[in-house]
Amino acid sequence: MANISVGTYTLLQNPDSMPLIKSWRDISWVKTYGGVQVIDWGLVTVGQEVEIGWEYLAIAEFEALETRYLAGAVVAFDPGELTTGATTYNVKIIGLSGTYSMEETAALYANVTLRLLIMSVV
């Protein structure tokens, strides 16, 4: 099974939680004096926020994600076989958090959350 990759880094451990990435209907509206104006963009994937989580993540893996987050660049995101279809996305990492944890056998990051903003579909 193919693991997820962020930028050029393929994680050794797939996430414990990740939503299904699929298009949704994007509609906005505004009231006008005589009624309402509707803007319907149809089905879109761009602009979705994807939150990915791990119960525990190795320090090296967390630091690889952190390097990409701190760089602030748009990177490729491949969800591997965790989603239907073989789609890759250009994403901006908009958040990364985790708690440093000393376990009996190793130091890890616990309760890791990676937040991605889909910028485009590749």
Summary of the structure (lengths in Angstrom):
residues: 122
radius of gyration: 17.6
end to end distance: 21.1
largest distance: 68.0
contacts: 314
relative contact order: 0.27
helix: 13%
strand: 56%
